[in-house]
Amino acid sequence: MQWQRAISLAAAVVALALPVGAAEQATLTNGFTLRCDHHALVDGHVRLYLSAGESNFIALPPNDIQSIARLPDPPQPQAAAAHPAAIDANLSKADLHEMLAEAGQTHNLDVDLLASVVKAESGGNARAVSPAGARGLMQLMPATATDLGVADTFQPNENVRGGSAYLDALLTRYHDSLALALAAYNAGPTAVDKYHGIPPYRETRAYVARVIHEFNRRVLAREARQRQVSASAASLPH
């Protein structure tokens, strides 16, 4: 199926080019603290940038700032591990594609986008469990699964249905910005809203870049196949 939503990828390229783990905390001379993305000395004032980029900042005299410290990255989640009960948990490519195509049609999502998310989340293992407790093909947290009406996250159809509905809701929330929706899928909407963009978490930025790269690869391969089919059809005698 053709990609119907006007997703925004340009913002993702810019945001992902920024230094990873750039969150800082400024301690002011009055005792208050302020978190920022990064800082710079401009025209004799220290600019505390509240988000990635150069447009959103607070300018303070240097004497008002006692210190600025870099904040450590949050603990990095490990790759999802196979559930102990997993026996031949990987679906066939045909079965998985059929599930993703059905979910994509329901939520107006490209099947290759959903496949890219599944690859990044679980590698296609329907019984995958992360150290944080996320489960199944699209790695749904138990609370999220409950909110989505998913009774059994290890049932591939239910998991894909719930994960697709969640991604659809995130794309709607972030006005079809794929980068922000993926960041929220990985780190949670609270983190995206807090940083007004992709959070400065190494794992989250790597995740967004990985999914977008895989999605683009799949789309280009699909278009190449379509061109090949069209060329073969055109070469047939009429």
C-alpha positions as CSV (number, residue, x, y, z in Angstrom):
1,M,0.0,0.0,0.0
2,Q,1.1,3.6,-0.5
3,W,2.1,5.8,2.4
4,Q,-0.8,8.2,2.9
5,R,0.3,10.3,5.8
6,A,2.5,13.4,5.3
7,I,5.1,12.5,7.8
8,S,7.9,14.9,8.6
9,L,11.4,13.5,8.2
10,A,13.4,16.7,7.8
11,A,13.1,17.5,11.4
12,A,14.5,14.1,12.3
13,V,17.6,14.5,10.3
14,V,18.4,17.9,12.0
15,A,17.6,16.7,15.5
16,L,19.6,13.5,15.2
17,A,22.7,15.5,14.1
18,L,22.9,17.2,17.4
19,P,25.3,15.9,20.1
20,V,24.0,12.9,22.0
21,G,23.4,13.2,25.7
22,A,23.6,17.0,25.7
23,A,21.3,17.6,28.6
24,E,22.7,20.0,31.2
25,Q,21.7,21.5,34.5
26,A,22.5,25.1,35.4
27,T,22.8,26.1,39.1
28,L,22.0,29.8,39.6
29,T,23.5,32.0,42.3
30,N,20.1,32.4,43.8
31,G,20.0,28.7,44.5
32,F,17.6,27.7,41.8
33,T,18.5,25.1,39.2
34,L,17.4,25.0,35.5
35,R,17.7,22.1,33.1
36,C,18.6,22.9,29.5
37,D,19.7,21.1,26.4
38,H,23.0,23.0,26.0
39,H,24.5,26.5,26.5
40,A,26.6,29.1,24.8
41,L,28.2,32.5,25.6
42,V,26.7,35.0,23.1
43,D,27.1,38.8,23.3
44,G,28.3,38.7,26.9
45,H,25.3,36.6,28.1
46,V,25.0,32.9,28.7
47,R,22.2,31.4,26.7
48,L,20.6,28.4,28.2
49,Y,18.9,26.6,25.3
50,L,15.7,24.8,26.5
51,S,15.5,22.5,23.5
52,A,17.7,21.3,20.6
53,G,18.3,24.1,18.2
54,E,19.0,27.8,18.7
55,S,15.6,29.4,18.9
56,N,14.4,28.6,22.4
57,F,16.6,30.0,25.1
58,I,17.0,32.1,28.3
59,A,19.8,34.6,28.3
60,L,21.4,35.4,31.7
61,P,24.4,37.4,32.9
62,P,27.4,35.2,33.7
63,N,27.4,36.4,37.3
64,D,23.9,34.9,37.7
65,I,25.2,31.4,37.0
66,Q,27.1,29.5,39.6
67,S,27.8,26.3,37.6
68,I,26.7,24.3,34.6
69,A,27.0,20.5,34.8
70,R,26.3,17.9,32.1
71,L,23.6,15.4,33.1
72,P,24.2,11.7,32.7
73,D,22.2,9.7,30.2
74,P,19.4,7.7,31.8
75,P,20.1,3.9,32.1
76,Q,20.1,2.3,28.7
77,P,17.7,-0.6,28.2
78,Q,19.1,-3.8,26.9
79,A,17.9,-5.6,23.9
80,A,14.7,-7.6,24.4
81,A,15.4,-11.1,25.5
82,A,13.5,-14.2,24.4
83,H,10.7,-15.2,26.8
84,P,11.5,-18.5,28.6
85,A,8.4,-20.1,27.1
86,A,9.4,-19.1,23.5
87,I,9.4,-22.1,21.2
88,D,9.7,-21.2,17.5
89,A,8.5,-17.7,18.4
90,N,9.5,-16.1,15.1
91,L,6.6,-16.0,12.6
92,S,7.0,-16.7,9.0
93,K,7.6,-13.6,6.9
94,A,4.3,-14.2,5.1
95,D,2.3,-14.4,8.3
96,L,3.9,-11.3,9.8
97,H,3.5,-9.3,6.6
98,E,-0.2,-10.3,6.5
99,M,-0.7,-9.1,10.1
100,L,1.2,-5.8,9.4
101,A,-0.7,-5.2,6.2
102,E,-4.0,-5.6,7.9
103,A,-3.0,-3.3,10.8
104,G,-1.6,-0.8,8.4
105,Q,-4.8,-0.6,6.4
106,T,-6.8,-0.2,9.6
107,H,-4.6,2.7,10.8
108,N,-3.5,4.2,7.5
109,L,0.1,3.2,8.2
110,D,2.7,1.9,5.7
111,V,3.3,-1.8,6.2
112,D,7.1,-1.1,5.8
113,L,7.0,1.4,8.6
114,L,5.3,-1.2,10.9
115,A,7.8,-3.8,9.8
116,S,10.7,-1.5,10.6
117,V,9.3,-0.9,14.1
118,V,8.9,-4.6,14.7
119,K,12.4,-5.3,13.5
120,A,13.8,-2.6,15.9
121,E,11.6,-3.7,18.8
122,S,11.7,-7.5,18.8
123,G,13.4,-8.7,15.6
124,G,10.2,-10.5,14.8
125,N,10.2,-12.6,18.1
126,A,6.6,-12.8,19.2
127,R,7.7,-13.8,22.8
128,A,10.4,-11.2,23.3
129,V,10.5,-9.5,26.7
130,S,12.7,-6.5,27.5
131,P,14.4,-5.9,30.9
132,A,11.8,-3.1,31.4
133,G,8.9,-5.5,30.9
134,A,7.9,-4.6,27.3
135,R,6.5,-7.6,25.5
136,G,5.8,-9.1,22.1
137,L,6.4,-8.1,18.5
138,M,6.0,-4.4,19.1
139,Q,7.2,-4.4,22.7
140,L,4.1,-3.1,24.6
141,M,4.4,-2.3,28.2
142,P,1.7,-4.0,30.3
143,A,0.0,-0.7,31.3
144,T,0.0,0.5,27.6
145,A,-1.3,-2.9,26.5
146,T,-4.2,-2.6,29.0
147,D,-5.0,0.9,27.8
148,L,-5.1,-0.4,24.3
149,G,-7.4,-3.4,25.1
150,V,-4.7,-6.0,24.4
151,A,-5.4,-9.0,26.6
152,D,-2.4,-11.1,25.7
153,T,0.7,-9.3,24.4
154,F,2.2,-12.5,23.3
155,Q,-0.5,-13.1,20.8
156,P,1.0,-11.7,17.6
157,N,-2.3,-10.4,16.2
158,E,-3.3,-8.6,19.4
159,N,0.2,-7.2,19.9
160,V,0.4,-5.8,16.3
161,R,-3.1,-4.4,16.6
162,G,-2.3,-2.6,19.8
163,G,1.2,-1.4,18.7
164,S,-0.2,-0.1,15.5
165,A,-3.0,1.8,17.2
166,Y,-0.5,3.3,19.6
167,L,1.8,4.4,16.8
168,D,-1.2,5.9,15.0
169,A,-2.2,7.8,18.1
170,L,1.3,9.2,18.5
171,L,1.5,10.3,14.9
172,T,-1.8,12.1,15.4
173,R,-0.5,13.7,18.6
174,Y,2.7,14.9,17.0
175,H,1.0,16.1,13.7
176,D,2.5,13.2,11.7
177,S,6.1,13.9,12.6
178,L,7.5,10.4,12.4
179,A,10.7,11.3,14.3
180,L,8.7,12.5,17.3
181,A,6.2,9.7,17.2
182,L,9.0,7.1,17.2
183,A,10.8,9.0,20.0
184,A,7.6,8.8,22.1
185,Y,7.1,5.1,21.2
186,N,10.6,4.5,22.6
187,A,10.9,6.9,25.5
188,G,7.3,7.9,26.2
189,P,5.3,11.0,25.3
190,T,6.1,12.6,28.6
191,A,9.8,12.7,27.7
192,V,9.1,14.1,24.2
193,D,6.9,16.8,25.6
194,K,9.4,17.7,28.4
195,Y,12.2,18.3,25.9
196,H,9.9,19.7,23.1
197,G,11.5,17.2,20.7
198,I,13.5,14.0,20.6
199,P,14.9,13.5,24.1
200,P,18.7,13.7,24.5
201,Y,18.8,10.0,25.3
202,R,21.4,8.0,23.4
203,E,19.2,4.9,23.1
204,T,16.2,6.9,22.0
205,R,18.1,8.9,19.3
206,A,19.7,5.7,18.0
207,Y,16.3,4.0,18.0
208,V,14.7,6.8,15.9
209,A,17.6,6.8,13.4
210,R,17.5,3.0,13.2
211,V,13.8,2.8,12.4
212,I,13.8,5.6,9.9
213,H,16.9,4.2,8.1
214,E,15.2,0.8,7.9
215,F,11.9,2.3,6.7
216,N,13.7,4.3,4.0
217,R,15.6,1.2,2.9
218,R,12.4,-0.8,2.6
219,V,10.6,1.9,0.7
220,L,13.5,2.3,-1.8
221,A,13.6,-1.5,-2.3
222,R,9.9,-1.6,-2.9
223,E,10.0,1.3,-5.4
224,A,12.9,-0.5,-7.2
225,R,10.8,-3.7,-7.5
226,Q,7.8,-1.7,-8.8
227,R,10.0,-0.1,-11.5
228,Q,11.4,-3.5,-12.5
229,V,7.9,-4.9,-12.8
230,S,6.8,-1.9,-14.9
231,A,9.8,-2.2,-17.1
232,S,9.2,-5.9,-17.6
233,A,5.6,-5.3,-18.5
234,A,6.5,-2.6,-20.9
235,S,8.9,-4.9,-22.7
236,L,6.3,-7.5,-23.4
237,P,4.9,-7.6,-27.0
238,H,1.5,-6.1,-27.3
